[in-house]
Amino acid sequence: MKAIVNSLRRFLGSTDGATAIECAVILSMIVVVCLFAIEFFGTSTSTTMKNTTFHNVSNNIGGK
């Protein structure tokens, strides 16, 4: 019984699992922010480029 209590104390006192979970949460937040930034800036950049440079070049070459 004493061995079970001691192993339970060591398990609850260990911070390795908490550190891994914290890293996973931080990594997932970074991924979400990156995906949001790519979606936001990708769409606005695509629209800007379509309305300016590429559109003008295409019209001058003979595209519609």
Order of alpha helices (4+ residues) and beta strands (2+ residues): alpha-alpha-alpha
